[in-house]
Amino acid sequence: MRATTIEFDRDLLQRYGGRGPRYTSYPPASQFHEGFGEVDYRRQVAQSNEYPIPAALSLYVHIPFCESLCYYCGCTKVVTRHREQAADYLQKLFVEIALQGSLFDADRSVQQLHLGGGTPNFLDPREMRSLMDCLRAHFSMSGNTNQEYSIEVDPRGATQESIFQMAELGFNRISFGVQDFDPRVQEAVNRIQPAEVTERVVRWAREAGFGSVSIDLIYGLPFQNLETFDSTLEQTLAIRPDRLAVYSYAHLPEMFKAQRLIKAETLPSPDEKLALLELTVEKLPGAGYRYIGMDHFALADDELVVAQDEGQLHRNFQGYSTHAYCDLVGLGISAISNIADCYSQNEKHIKTYGAFLDEGVLPIVRGIELSADDRLRRDVIQGLMCDGVVAFPLLERKYAISFEDYFSAELEVLGSLEEDGLVTLGADAIEVTPGGWLLVRAIASVFDGYLPLSSGQRFSSFV
């Protein structure tokens, strides 16, 4: 079982706080290539249908539209006030849903559904119902109590009617973007969202029967300081969400055009940003939240905590998940799928995405098939990121290797991390220490076989 506490060590965070992948997949998306296409994907799906026990499914649906531009955002999005664009997009999306649904055997039920964006509640109630009807028509949507249907919602565009409709359509988890409650910070990132707006939609979600409410915050935004961010945390704790994601802002204006609208001189200094992180990791556990890993906190009785304690936690493109056994089907522009031993990604431009579907072709433009080495390294990285423990005997039996021989170079590097207190190396396991949890990406990167080849890539910082 992982260490249940975390320790903030400023010196270690400064020394190891470099840049690298977030490991929502391994290999990272930076290794996807155009040599992988629809034919490869269909073959992988067909093979997965033939497994003795085919995996259940998790669906991710990307709704890219936003009414206004948040300057910090690096997501694939379309900023528009023209609602008819959503109707046109849905018609293409329905074609993809039908094509994808036809590939999977009927006994592969959907245990998990996530609507992300963009802003999924950009869709009006009629469009939302049509989308759910289409999904149910082409996939075996589970009706059991273990299903997890989640949706990201912008509180500024939500109504009581829309929140209650989401619950009626089967959604039982809801996530609200907040980022920061301070008016000056909100103005600097072009996201004006008074606290009472957030408090109101959370109340509606509770009244509608949502079993889990999550709030997203970001530290490192313009004009944030200890006093203002402490106030944001206090206001968030007063709402008492079941889960909290507190992300580190990655300022990469050369990659994300919107971020060029943020003045670099208004951002907290590296030392100030670390102080915001220290405040967060000290304050939230004291309020009853456990650090799951990689920006995520949850109340002690949350399913994420239970899954982590039982060694069943999983990490994918939506963050941490309790559905480790599912194959992931991505739908919509830029969406990523993970079926069996492959990853694939859709076209990110709406017009080109639609052109694929007009021809009856899945809009897959890149991906990767995993080698045996990829699968082994993925298991190691998942173990570190989710459980904080990698047991050698399990992997040795699964892959017919000697862990110490196969990863001799990596274990040598980990020796220096052990000296610094990030990990403990035993005779048959690696364990992340309380001081290592905030740097788990840096620890996991030791096992990344592609990272030396990715030195020209721009990644977000580890903290």
Summary of the structure (lengths in Angstrom):
residues: 463
radius of gyration: 21.6
end to end distance: 23.7
largest distance: 61.2
contacts: 1504
relative contact order: 0.17
helix: 43%
strand: 21%
